[in-house]
Amino acid sequence: MKKIWSVFFICGILLGDALAAEAPHYKLLLQISEDSVDKLNLALNNAKNAQNAFGPENIEIEIVVFGGGIQTLKYYTPTPLAEKVKEATYSGVRIVACENALHTARLKPTDMLREVRYVPSGVAEIVEKASQGWVYIRP
């Protein structure tokens, strides 16, 4: 009898692992290319809503900031928005800034919020991620 329960227990674990492995995994790519606090706020809200809908463990989210959007991530961004950026990165949202845009705007990483990461080209990042099946949204 003990052997039968062991078999059921092992089957239950394997079935649970199989179901967990099949859990949907989504990839969301959001673009900010305008100097607009409202657009960045909307993208952060979209990211949070997606995490709430699918569960943070079921979705990868990246916000790509380039062009004029680079201005929205400067270290003196209004406090409520800077806190939202920090909260988003702590919840697993990756916020990346285009190094080309940074250079064009004559900014340095020290001018930016600490939570920001960098990619050589924002446009190339979007193209690459889209070709890998990421859903692309421009709020």
N, C-alpha and C positions, 0 to 999 in steps of 0.2 A: 504494500500500500504506500509505503514511504517513497518507493521508486516511482510510482505513478505520479505522485504529487510533485516530485522533482522534475519529471518530464514536463508536466503542465507548467510548472514555474519557468523552466528554461524556454519552452515554447512561447509563453507569455512575454518574456523578456525579448526574445527574437522578434516576435510580432510587433511589440512596442517599438523596437529599434527600426523595423522596416517601415512602420507608419510614420515615425518621426523623420526618417530619411526622405519620405515622399511628401513631406510638408511643403507647401508652395514657397518658393523663394523668388521674390521680386527684386528688380533693380530699377531704381528711379533716378533720373538725371534731370536736375533743374538748372536753368540758365539765368544769370543776371548779367546783362550787358549795358544797363543804363544806370546813370548816377541817380538812383531813386531809392530812398529809404523805404518808401511804400512797397516797391517791388521786392526788395530784400525781405521785408517783413512778411509779404505774401508767400514768398518761397519758403521761409522758415515755418509759417503756418501750414503750408502744403506738406512739408516734410513731417511735421508733427501729426497731422491728420492721417497721413499714410501709415505712420508707425502705429497710430491708434487703431486703424482699420485692419492691418495685417499682422500686427505684433512686431515690435522692434527686431525680434530674432528672425523674422521671415522676410525682411526687406533691407536691401542696401540702398542708401541714399547718398548722392553726391550733389552738392551745389557748386556749379562752375561759374566763377566770376571773372569777367574780362571786359575789355573796352572801358567805357565810362563807369561801369559797375564797380570797378576797383576802388573808386572813391568812397563807396559805402562801407568798406571794411577798414577804414583808417582807425587808429587807436582812439581818436576822440569822437567816434561814433556816439550818438546819444545813448546814455546809460541804459534805458530799457532795451534798446536794440542790441547793444553789446552783451547784455545779460542773456538775451534770447539766443545769440550766437553761441555763447558759452554753454548754455543749457542744451542746445542742439548737438554740439560736438560731444558733450558728455553722454548724450543719449545714442550716440553712434553715427550721427550725420557727419559726413566728411565735407568740409568747405574748403575749396581750392581756389586760389587766385592765379591768374595768368602772369607769368614772369615778363612776357612781352609787354603787357599792359602796365605792369609795375614800372618797367623801364621807361616806357613812353610817357607816363605820368610823372617821371622823375621821383619815384617813391622807392623806399627801401623796406625790407622786411621789418625793420624796427619802427616804421611808420604805421604798421598794420596791427590789427588785433592779434593777440598771441595764439588764438585757436586756429588761425588760418594756416593752411598748408599750401604748397606751390606746385604748379605744373609749368613746363616750358611754354606751352601754348594752350590757351583755353579752347580755341576752335578745334585744334587737333585732339584734345582730350574728349570733346563732345563726339567728334567723328569716330574716334577709337571705341568709346563706350557704346555708341549707337550701333556700330558694326558687331559688337559683342552681345547685342540683344537688349541693351538697356532701353527703357521707355524714356523718351525725351520730351520734356515739357518746358515751355517758356511762359512763366506766370506773368 
